């Protein structure tokens, strides 16, 4: 179960927060809210009912708090009481948090009161975050009592000041107002006495670009005995009480939900939704102008007497069938127990393997950790002995795991791990024989001819010069010591702890931003997510001479690109030699005829043989290929010629689609279907039309070419064998 949290954000909305300072395009309040919104939306995205958030406005025009009857607590408004924050709360807060017309008020006591009343004596992680520019006079006489109360209630205090001086961060505000300077001193003293933190807001904003890792409390996947032998029959068998927990797991970005636009919303109402942030279900979807998609499933069977040839059946009337080839095999409920493999929960060691003989590609799953049962000293000592034995013998154990009774068994590899203050077994899933697929590839270091002769020198094999150049290039591109630490010493360029999943954190960043600002564009990508997507420019520059050696040794030549236009104008690439072989061969200038033996290449040559391709030339080439396709089908013995016809139709479709001559192809296909189904192409040829449908060579539709007059429904009806 996740820990309970209670965080109160105190936002200074005084009139001075509505000003722009130090050349910033945003006001101090808008700048401060970048940090507040990021923190609150991160909490909302967790969708945890135990993560409670409260928002208090400091120096507001009105007063609304539990102590509003007392004079010191005027101009303080509780925008959000402590509780779970949902999407409607975010939008309401966005409207409420605006600069005020006053500069009076002090909200720390209100925040402490909120946490004390909400958390009572329960176990909570308590936190107060205050964001202010400290430009208004402040009563510092009672700060000692406030600090004592914060320490007594075990509250973490974080004070972020707009343009506060920070020597460590390297910022100092020149010509600072005396009131703000005195307030800074008071805030730092308060933070020191309460074991809190006082920092400049700029540093906190900069750190927002660093993704925050989600910590989860592990849940055991197995609790039982690790056995070697059968403890029920032999006294010498080993049985250790162990627990199994996940060590690593794949983190995935939030999944989108399906909604439909409500038909009863008024014009101008918002239909924007951040559905991936949990927002309280149907109520919020209604506020967004959206409604959740409801699924309804019906089951039908063929029935000639029913309207439409199908009859609806209830779920209770259905029976389960198991696929066997292309046939469904029915197994009754009474015989269903034969499909269940009876297993007993346990973790049994079945063998051992030497460390150097194990291949890492055998790993099939995420990693789990096996530790001794908690508060069981005997089990801890026994497991430690087993771990040390594996470590000293440089061996791994192979075990059979059944997490629960009647569950599918898994084969695990157990690897020992010994650290100064922690010992455990790491496990990964191993494949069964049915999981392994063997593929044979030609060797990379030699070429074998058909006669069995082995060639060590071949155009497809690298020579010694290429190998040496590539080896040198790999050494030049070494990143292991390209980085620098704080003292300027060489260190690892890309530490594992500084690399993050771009997809996961980018999607999360966009969702959080759009939840608060539904009508603005998406924010730019955080620099740290793209930092390691390309090699360092300095390293690439240093390795450039070595790369030139590789290009020379490999004899790499540039091939001119083939440019294909969308219409009939073709830019034929010129050969490097400057010799136009096609023009030399076409001496008579006559149009070439396509032969059935080499139809597809000659069809393409006829289309691209000259720089200008006219409509008449395209139609002539298609007519010739049409006749050849019909010949393939008409003279086919059985289905022997269908494959050649299918490939010719596919090529014609691709080329005419590229030329936007969709009407020519659709007319061809329409006439071909008529001749096939009527038997004019050598008798019964319906199998040919079925193969055309299977190959998805239907008419060119509007979704492919907007000018086409064939819709999706019309295309489906055309492809039927009717």
N, C-alpha and C positions, 0 to 999 in steps of 0.2 A: 504494500500500500504506500502511495506517495505521501511525503511529509506535508503537513498543513502549513500554509504560508499566509501571512497578513501583511500587506504592504500599503502604506499610505503615502500618496504623492501630494506634496504641498507646492502649488504653482502660484508664483507671484504674478498677479494680473494688474498691478498698479499702473498708473498713468505713465510712469517712466519706462515701463516695459513695452509701450507702444511706439518707442522711438527707434530709429536706426542709428547705429554707432559703428565707428571704425570702418566705414566704407562697405558694410554689409548691405545686401539688397533686401534682406528681411528684417523685421523688427526683432527686438530682443525676445519678445514673447514667442513669435513664430520660430525663432532659432531654438529656444528652450524646448518648445513643444516637439521638435524633431526627436529629441531624446525621450521625452515622456511618451509620445505615441509609439515609438519603437518598443519601449518596455511594456506598455499596456497591451499592445497588439500581440506581442510574443506570449503574454500570459493568456490572452483570449484563444490563441491558436492551440494552446495545450489542451483546452477543453477539460480542465480539471476543476471539479467542484470544491476541492480543498485549497485552491489558489485564489485567495480573496484579495480584492483591490479596493482601495478607497481614494478619492480625490478631493482635496480641500483647496479652495481658492483663497489666496492671501491678498488683502487690500482690495476687496470687492466693493462695489457701490452699495450693495445690500448686506444684510446679516442674517445668517441661518445656520445655527449650530446649537449644541446642547447647553452651552453656557452663554447664550446671546443676551441674557438678562443682566450680565455683569459688564461693566464699562470696558475693561481691558480686552474683551473679546468681541468688540464690534468690528464691522467690515471684514468678517470671515464667513465664508459660505461653504457648506459641505455639498459639493456637487454630486458626489457619489459615495453613499455609505459603504462600509466594508461588506463585501460579498462577491459572488461570481459576476464578472463583467461579460455581457453579451453584445452582439452587434448593435441592437437598438441603443444601448448605453453609450457606445462609442460615438454614434451620430448625435445623440443628445449632448454629450460632453463637448463635441466639436462646436456646437452652436452656443454653449454656455461660456466656454473659456474665451473671453474677449477682453481687451484692455479696458480698465475702468477709468474713473475720473478722480480717484483718491489715491493717497499714498500713506494710509494709516492701517495698522493691524499687525497682529503677531499670532501665528497659527500653530506653533509647536505644541503648546499645551493641549489644544483641541485634538491634534493627531495622537498624542499620548493617551488622552482620554478615550478616543475611539478604539485604539488597540486594547486598552485595559478592559473596556466594557465588552468588547467582542471576544477576545481570547480568554479572558478570566485567568484561571490557573492552568489551562490546558497547554499541551505541548504544541507550540507554534513557532515557526521561523518568523520573527517580527522585524519589520524594517520601516524606516521613515526616510523618504527622499525629498529634500527641499531644494527647489530651483528658484533663484532670485538674483536680481542685479544689485541688491543692497543699497539702493539709492535713497531710501527713506529713513528717517530717524527711527532708532530701535531702542527699547528699554532693556538694558543689559544687566540690571540689578539682580534679577531672579534667575540668571543663567546657571548659577551653581546648583540651585535646587532642581532645575530642569535636567542638568547633566546627571545628578544623583538618581533621579527618577528613571532616566533612560537606562542607566546601568542596572538599577534594581529590577526593572522589568525585562532586562536582557534584550533591548531593542538596538538594532544596528542603525546608526544615523549616518546619512550621506548628504553632504551639503555641496551643491554645485552652483558656483557663482558665475554670472555673466561677466567676463573680462576681469576675473580675479587674477591677481599676480601669482605666478607659479614658477619658481626658479628651476625646478626639475624639468618642467615642460618647456621652459624657455620663453615665457610670456610675461611682460610687465607693461601695465597701462600707464602712460605718461600723463602728467597733469591731472591726477586723480582727485576727485572731490573729497574733501576732508570727511564728510559724513560717510561716504562709501569706504574710505580707508579705515575709519574707526570700526565700522560694521564688519569689515573683513577680519580685523584683529579679534573681535568678539566671536565671530563664527569659528575661527580657527581654535580659539581657546575652548569653545564649547565642544568642538569635535575631539580635541585632545583629552579633555576631562571625561568624556563619555565613551572613549575608545572608538570614536567614529572616524569619518573621512571628510576632509574638506579639500576640494579641488576646483580647478577652473573648468567651466563648461566646455570649452574648446577641446580639451583632452577627452572628455566623455563622448563628444560628438564624433571625434576621429576614431574612437574605438568601436563605434557602431558598425563600421564596415567589416570588423572581424567577426565571423560567424560564431555564435554561441552554441556550444555543444550541449546536447540534451543528455542529462544523466538520468538513468532509470534504475530503479531498485530491482535486482535480479530475482527471478522466481525459479525455484528448483524444478527441473524436469525429471528427476529421479531421486528417490530416497530408498536405500536398501543396502544389500550386501554385495561387495566385490568379492567374488569367490574364485578359488583355484582348486578344482576338485569338487566332490560332493560332500558337503559338511554333514548331511543326514546319514551317510553311510560310513564315512571315514573320519577318525579323530584327527588325522594328520592334514586334512583339508584346510585351506585358508578361507576365512570369512571376515571381512572388514566392513564396518558400518561406514558408508560414504554418502555424499550428496553431490549432485551434478547441477551445475549452473551454466548459463550461457556466458561465454567470454567475448565473442564478437558477433555482431549481427548486421545485416544489410539495412541501412537507413534509406527510406524512399520518400520522395516528395509527396505532399498531400494529394489525394485523389479528388477529382472534380465530381460534383453531384449533378444529376439531371433535373432540370426544372423546365416548365413551360410558361409562357407569358399569359397572364390572366387576361381574359377577354372583357372583364368588367371594369378595367382601370380607366380613369378619366384621362383625356389628352393632357400631356405635359407631366404626368406622374412619372416618377423614377422607376425604371425597370432594371437598374443596375444591382447586381448582387455579388457579394463575396461569399459564395456558398461554401467555399472550402474552410472558412472560419466558422466554427460551430456557433450558430446564432439562435438557438432556441427552437428550431423546428418550424412548424407551419405558420406560427404567428409572424415570425420575421419574414418568411417568404412572401406573405401577403403584403407586408410593408414594402417589400422590394418590387411589388408588381409581378411577382412570380408565384407559381404554385408547384408543389412537388409532383413528380410524375408517378402516377399509380399504375401498376402493372396488373393485367388480368390475363390468365392463361386458360385456354380451352383445349380440349382433346377431341379429335375427330377421327373417324374411321370411314373407309369406303363403304357406301351403301347406295346401290342403284335406285332403290325405291325412295330415298330421301331427296328433298329439294337440293339441287346443286351436286348431287352424287356423293355427299358426305353427311354423316350423322354425328352429332355431339354425344360424347360419353362422359360419365362422371369419373372422378379420380379413383373412386373405390372399385370401379369395374376394370381398372387397368391391372396388368400383371407385368412383373419385371422380366426382361429378356436380356440375355448376355450375348454379346457379339462373338460369333465364331466364323471367321472369314467374312462372307457377305450375308450370313444367315443369323437371325436372332434365335437363340435357344432359350426356351422357357424352363424355369425351375420353380417349382411350387414352394409355398411357404414351409410346408412340412419337410421338404428336402433341402431347405436353405442352409441348414447347419453343415452340410458337406462343403460349402464354400468358405466356411470360417476355419482358419488355421488356429488351432488351440495352442496357446503359448502361456507360459507362466512368467510373471514379472521377475527380473533378475539381471545381474551384470556378471557374466561368467567369462573368465579368461580361457581361451581355447588354444593359445599358442604364443610363440615369441618370434621376432624377426630381428636380424642384425640391422643396426642403424644405417650402415653404409649400403645395405642392399635394398632399402626402401626407396621407391621413386615418388617424388613429390607430386607428380601429376595424378596420383591415385586419390588425393584428397577430393572429397565430393561435397562437403558441407561446411557450414560455419563451425567455428571452434567452440568447444565447451570445456569447462574446468571441473575436475573431480577433486573434492577435498574430503577430509574426514568429518564424521558427524560432530556437530558442535557439542562442546562440553563433554566429549568422550575422549579422555586422555588415552585410554587403551587403544582405541581406534586410531588416534593421531600417531601414536608410537608405531603401530603396526604398518600404517600406510607410509610413514616416513621410511621405515626399513625397506619396504617394497620399492619405493621411489629411488632410494640410494642404490639398491641392488641393480635396478635397470640402468641407472646413470653410470655406475662403475663398469658394468658389462657392455655399455654402449648398445643397448637393445631397446626395442619397443615391444609392447604387449598387444596382442590381438584379442579383442573381447566381443562377446555376443550380448547385445543389450535388448531387453524387452521392457519398455517404459511402464506398461501396465498389462494386466492379464488380457490375453487374446489380442494384443496389439502386434503389428508386424515387427519381426525381429530386425535389428540393425547390426552390422559388423563395424566395430570401432577399432581405431588404432590409438593406443594409449602411449603418450610420450612423457617422460619425466621432466620436471622443471624444479630446480633448486635455486632459491635466492636467499640472501642473508636472513630475511625474516618471514619467508613464505615458501612452502613446498606444496606441490600439487601435481596432478596428472592432467595433461591436455589431451583432448580426444577429438578426432575427426572421423566422419563416416567413410567407410571403405566400400568399393563397388563389389557386387556379386558378379559371377561369370556372365550373367545375362546383360549386365550393364556395360560390359567392355565391348567396344567395336574396333576391330583390327582393320587398318587400311594400309595398303602397300604403295609406297611411292618410290620413284627411281632414285638412286643414290645421288648425292650432291657433289661427290668428289671424283666421280668417274662416269663414263658413258659406255654402256654395253650395247653392242650392235646385235642385229638379229642372229648373226652366226655365233654369237657368244664372245666375240672379241672385246676386250676391255681397252678403252682409249683413255689415256691420262691427259692428252692435249686435244682440246676441242673448242670450237667457237662458243659453246655454252658453258665452258669451264673457265674459272678465273686463272690467269697466269700468275707467276710469282710477283711480278711488278704490281699487279692489281691487289694481290693479297697484302703486300707490304704497305702500299698506299692506304688501303682500308684500315689496316691495323694502326697505322700512324694517325689516321683521322679519328678513330675511336679514342685513342689516347688524348688527342687534342680537345675532344668534346667531353672530357671527363668533368662531371659536376661535383664530385665528392669533396673537393676542397676549393671550389670557386667562390664560395661566400666569405663574408668577413663578420667577425663578432664585434662587440662594442669597442674592443681595444684595437681593432684593425688586423687581427690575426686571421689566417685562413681557417675556414671552417666549412661545414657542409652547406651547400647552396640551397637545398630544398629539404629541410627537415620534415619528417613525417607529421609532426604535430602542427606544422604550419600549412599543410595542404588540406584543402576542403573540396567537397563535391560541388562543382559549379551548378549542376542541375538542382540538387536538393536545396541549397541555400539561395539560389537565384529565384526559384519559384516561391520560396517562403518570403523573401524580401518583397517581391511584387505583390503577393497576397496581402501582406501587412500594410503596404503603402496604399493599395487600392481600397482596402477596408476603411481607411480614414479619408482618403481623397478619391471618391468614386468617379469624378469627372475630369481628372487630370491624367496626363500621360504617365507611363511607367518610369521609375527612376533609373538612372544609369547603373551599370553593373559595378559592384564593388571591386576595387582594384585588386584586392587580394585573391579574388576568384579567378582572375585572368593572368595573374603574375607569372605562373608557371606553365601557361599554355604554349609558350614559345621559348626557345633557348635564349639565353642572354646575348644581346647584340655584341658585346665585347668579345665573348667567347666565339661567336660565329665569325667575327672579323679576324680573330687570330687564327682560326682554322681554315680560312679561305684559301691560302696557298696549298694546303694539303688536299682540299677538295678539288682544286684544279688538277693536282696530280692524279686523282682518281678518274676524273673525266678524260684525261689524256691516256691513262693506262687502259681504260675500258673502251676507248675509241668511240665515245658517244657523239652522235651527230644529231643535229636538230632536224626534225621532220616537219615540213610546212603543214599547218592545220588545214583540214578540209572544211571550207565554208559553204554552208547550205542555206540558201535563202528560203523564205516562206512562200515564194511564188515561182514563176518560171525562170527568172533570171538566175543563172548559176555562175558562180565564180570558181572556175576550174583551177586547182592549184598547179602552178608551173613547176616542172621538175628542176632539181638543182643544176642539172647539166644544161638546161635551157633548150633541150630537144623535145619537141612535142611529138611523141610517138603516135598518138591517136590521129593527128593530122596527116602524118606520113602514110599511115595505113589506109585512110579514107581517101584514096587517090581519085576515085571516080565521082565522089560527092553523092553517091546514091545511098538511099536509105537501106539499112541492113535488115534482112529478114531474120526472125527468131526461130531457132531450131528447137525441137522438143527434147533433144539430148542435153542441151545446155541452156535451158529456157531462162532461168532466173538471172544468171550473170549477163546474158545477152539482153534481157529486158532492162536491166539497170544501165548497161552500156548505151542502149538506145535512148534512154532518158537523159543521161549525163554526157553523151558523147560530144556535144557541142555546147558552146557558151550560151546560146539562146535556144530555149526549148519552147516551141509553140504549142498551142492547144491542140492543133491537128496532129502534131508528132506524138503527144501524150495519148490521144485517142487511138492513133494507129498502133502504138505499142500495146495498149490495153486490148485492142481487138485481136491482135496476134496471140497475146498470152491467154485470152479468153478461149480461142480456138484450141490452143494446146491443152488447157485445163480440161475442156470437154473431151478431148482425145484421150487424156489420161483416164478419165472416168469411163468412157464408152468402151475402151479396149482393155479395161482392167479385168483380169481373171480373178474372180472373187473380189477381195479388197487389196490386191497387190499394188494397184496404181493409186490408191486413195492417199497414201502418204505424200507422194509427189504433188498431187493436186492440192492438198491442204497447204503445203509449204508455198506453192505458187500463189494461192489465194492470199495467204498471210503477207507475202511480199507485196502483192498488188495493193492490198489494203494500207500497209504502212506507207508506201510511196505516194499513193493518192491522198492519204491523209496529210502528208507533209506538203503536198502541192495544193491542198485545199480543193481538190477535185472530188469532193465527197459524192456528188450526184452521179459521176461516172461509175464509181464503185457500187453504189446502192442500186443503180439500174442493172449492172452486171449480176449482182447477187440475186435480184428479184427474178431475172430471166433464168438464172441457173437453178433456182429452187423450183420453178415451174417445170423445167425439163427433167429434173431429177425425180420429182414426185409423180410426174405423168408417165415416166418410163421411156422417155425419148432418148436417153443416153445408155442404150444397151440393155434395157429391161429393168428389173427391180434394183434400184440403187438407193433405197431409203437409209441404208447404213452409212452412205456417204454424207447425207444431210445430218445424221446424228453426230458424225465426227466433226462437221463444221460447227455445230452447236457446242460440242465439247471443247473445241479449240477457241471458242469465243470470237468467231470471225463474223459476227453479225453486222448489220448496217451501221454506218457512221452516224452517231447520234448528236443531238444538240449539245450535250455536255462535253463532247470532243471538239466540235466545230459549231460555233453559235449560229452560223448561217444555215445549218442543216435543218430540214423540215421533218426529221424523224425524232420523236420523243422517246423517252425510256419505256413507257407502256406500249407504245406502238412497236418498238423493237422487240420487246418480249413476245408480243403476239405474233410478230413475223417469224420469229425463230422456232415457233412450234411446228410440229410436223403435220399441220392441217392445211 
